[in-house]
Amino acid sequence: TIEIEEVQGAGGGAWSGAKSVVIKGELSKKGKMLGDFKARRYSGGGMFGGYKGTCAILGRCVKTLGRDVSEWLAHPTPQAVLGDL
């Protein structure tokens, strides 16, 4: 299971500051927990960030979190901290 815990993203694209997304999740099999994690990613928009909107910047955060979680799934551990935490 994965749960979005926090999203910070004021309107105005890169001009209104960095955006971030925090998620937490756990992996279980047949009722037994194999591992859990908490992860955060933030972005100011990257190259040409001034030309990107808030949703596009948050999308970068979520896409990178997806990569973080997929790497963790290969070797799940308890109380893992992923991304920019």
N, C-alpha and C positions, 0 to 999 in steps of 0.2 A: 504494500500500500504506500502511496505517496500523498502527502498533504502540503498544500501551499500554506505557509505559516505567515508570511509577510511580503508585501509588495510596496515599494516606495518609488514613485514616479510622477513627480509634478509635471503638469503640462508645460509645453514650451520647448520640447526637444532637448538637445544638449545645452541650450542656453539657460535652462533652469536647474542645472546640476546633474550629478550622477544618479542613475536609477539602479535599483537592486531588487532581487527576488530571493527569499529564503524558503527552503522546503525541508521537510523531514520525511523519513520513510522507514519502513521495515520490511524485511523479507522473511517469510515463514513458509514452512512446508509441513503439511499434515499436523498443523497446530503447534509446531515447534519453531520458535524464532531462531533464525540463522544469523541475523545481524540487523542493525539499524544504523541510521545516519542522520546528520543534519548538514545542510549545505547552503551556501550563499554565493551569489555572483553579483557583481556590480559592474556597470559600464557607463562611460561618458559618451559612448557612441563610436569610438574608434576613429579610424581615418575618415575624414569628411563628416564627423559627428554633427557638426553645425548644420548639416543639410538633412539630418534624419529627425523624424518625429519621435515622441515618447514611446509609442507602441513599437516602433522598429528597434529602439534601443532595448526595451524590455524583452523583445523577441530574441535579441542577441544573448541576453542573460539566460533565458530559458533554454535556448539551444545549447549553450555551453554547460548548463546544469545537466541536460540530457546526456551529454558526453561523460560528465563526471560520474553520474549514476551508472551508466553502462560499464564503465571501467570498474566501479565498485562491485557490480553484480558478478563480475568474473571471480572475485575473491571477497565475498562479504565478511565483514567483521562487526562486532558489537561496538556501539558508540563511536562510529567513524565520523570524522569531520572532513567535509569535502569542500572544494572550491576556495573561496576567499575568506573563510572563517579562521 
